[in-house]
Amino acid sequence: MAKQGHGMTPGVCIAIVGAESTGKTALAGALCERIAQATGLRCTWISELLRDWCDSHHRTPRADEQLAIAQGQAQRVRSAADHFDVVIADTTPLMTAVYSEMLFADASLYGMALAHQQTYALTLLTALDLPWVPDGLQRDGPHVREPVDRAVRSALVRAGVAWSVVSGTGAARLECALDAVTPLLLRAPAPQAGLFTRLREREAAQPAWQWVCDKCDVPECEHAALRP
């Protein structure tokens, strides 16, 4: 696509995926606001279509309705990418595919979902270190979070999609996301001189990365490290 606006190619999208009640929506909004403030880039975040669907239909979707929801979520992101420099997706069709397999034994959505997932510049995976809370019809319960987390990781591995885990509570969770996002944003041209200064200073102040564990992508290892 042609470059627009501030010079950043439309379609630079950041995906947030993860099990239910892991703070995806809150993170999407906070990250969008922080990026816009720090860079001056036109940034927006895309809400979860499933939530809107359940609110309007007063029920959860059937198996035959899952594909349309996945396609609609993808279209929301594509449409926004034509008008904004940075698009943050609060969930992607991958989550619809995961739940379709778990709830309906239907794995047919993975092809479409993973092809779409490969179009994102960055995938953020929210950790399971937040307490589960009920929120609307689409929540299934805390018992499904670890199976969903494993299924998401497995699907990303199959598709060759790298991800960054976002953990921590409160402001620390946002800072963790910014650690992953900052290198991507620093490759973009600044719309005005000085707007990226805070990002560069933040990046320079980060401690040197150290290899901690040869199984850093294993959920059990990751969760153990977060326990007090």
N, C-alpha and C positions, 0 to 999 in steps of 0.2 A: 504493500500500500504506500501511497505517497506520504511524505512527511507533512505534518500540519503544525499550526500553533507555534509552540516554543521550540520546535525542531526535533522532538522525540517521536519516533515512528509510532503511529497508533497500533495498538495490539500488544503493547508491553503490559502484560497482565501478571498478577500475583495471585496464586490460589491458596486458600486456607481450607484444609481438609482435616478431618479427625472425627472421633466418636462424639456422640451427643453429650451435651453439658460439659464441654471442654473450652468454652469461652470463644468460639469462633466469631460470633456476631459482635461481641464487645471488642475483640481484637481488631476486626475489620474496620470498625468505625474509628477506633483510637489510632490505628496505624494510618488510615487515610488522612486524618486531621494532622497528624505529626508530619507526614511526608509533605503535605501541602504547605505547612508552616515553614518547614526547613528548606524547601527547594523552590517554592513558587510554581511548581508544576501543577497542571490541572489534574486533580486526583479525585476519584470517586470510588465508592464501594457498592457492590451488587448484593442485594439481599437474597435470602433463600426462597426460591419459588415454592418449595414444598410447604413452608410455613404459611405463605399467602393462600396456597391451594386448600390446605386444611381449614384455615379460617373461613374461607368462602363456601366450602362444601360441607363443613361441620362433620367431617369424617376423614379418615386416612385413605389414600388411594388404593385401588385394586391392582392386581398384577398387570392387567391389560392397560392401565393408565400410567405405568411407570415410565415408559419410553417418552411419552409426550412431556412429562415433567422434566426428564433429563434433557431433552432437546430444547425445551423452553429456558432452562437454566443456562445452557450454552449460548443460546441466542441473546440473552440479556447481556452476557459478557461481550459477545461480538459487537453488538450494537453500541455499547458504551465505549468500546475501543476506537470507534470511529470519531469520537468527540472528546476524549480525554487522553492525557499523556500517560497516566498510570491508572489502571483498573485493578481493584482488589476484590476478588470473588469470595464471598462468604459461602463456601461450599461449592462443589462442582458436580457434574454428572457422575463422577466416580462414586460419590456417596450413594447416589440412587442405585447404581449398579451393585454396590456392596449389600445394601439392604434388600434389593430384589432377590439376590442369591440367598440371603439369610432367611427372609420371610417367605419367599415363594419358590425357592429352589430353581430360580431362573437366572442363569449366568449369561443370557444373551446380550445384555447391555454393556458388557465389558469392552467389546470392540470399539463401539462408538465412544464410550466414556474415556478410555485410555488414549485414543487418538486425539480427543479434545484436550486431555490432560497434558499431552506432549507439546501443546501450543503455548503453555505458560512459561514465562521467563523464570519463574521461581515457584516452588511448591512448599508451603509451610504446613507442618503436621503438628497439631496441638496435642500436648502430652496429657496424660490421665491424672494429673496431680491436683485437679480441682474437684471439690465435692459435687456429686450428682444432685441436681435439683429438678423437680418437675416443671415442665414449661410447655403446655399445649398438647395437642393430640398426637404429635409425631414423636414424642419421647416414649421409649420402650422400657426403660429401667436401667439401673446401674449394672445389672448382670450382663448386659450386652456390650458394654464399653470395651472390655479387653478383646472379645472376639472380633469386634468391628475394627479395633486398632490393628490386630494381626492381619485381618483381611485387607485393609487399606495398604499396609506395608507390603504385603505379598503381591498385590496388584501393581504397585509402583515398581517393585523389583522386576516383575515380568515385563513391564513396558519400558524398562530402562530409564525411568524418571527418578532423578535424584530429589531429595527433600531435606529440609532443615527442621528439626524438632524445636518447638516453642514451648518452654516450660516456665514455671515461676508463678507467683501470684501478684496481683495488683500491678504497680508500675514495672516490676521486674519482668513480667510477662511481655509487656510492650517493648522493653529494652532488649529482651532476647530476640524478638521479632526484628527489631531494628538492626541488631547485629547481623542478621541474615540478609536483610534488604539493602543495607548501606552500600556494599560493594557493587551491587547491580545499579543502584541509582547514581553512583559516582561515575559511571561510564556514560551517563547522559549529559548532553550539553546544558549548562545552566541558563535559564531564561534571562537572568540578570546577574551582573557581577556581584559576588559576595553572598548570594543566597545559599550556596552549598558549603559555606565556610564552616557552619556548625557541624555538618555531616563529616567533613574532612577532619576537623578537630576531634570529633568523637571517635572516628576510626583510628586516628593516630594515638589516641589515649588508651586504646584497648590493649590489655596484656598479651604477650606472645602466646599463640595457641600451643597447647601441649597435648600430645597423644596420651590418652588416659587408659584406654581399654581396647583390646583387639576385637571386642564384640559390641562396639558402640551403637550398632543399629539393632540390637536385640532388646525388645521391650523390657524384659525382666531385668536386664542389666541397667537400663536407663531408669526404670522405676526404683530400683534399689538405691541408686545414687541420690534420688530425691527424698528418700525417707529420712526423717530426723534421727 
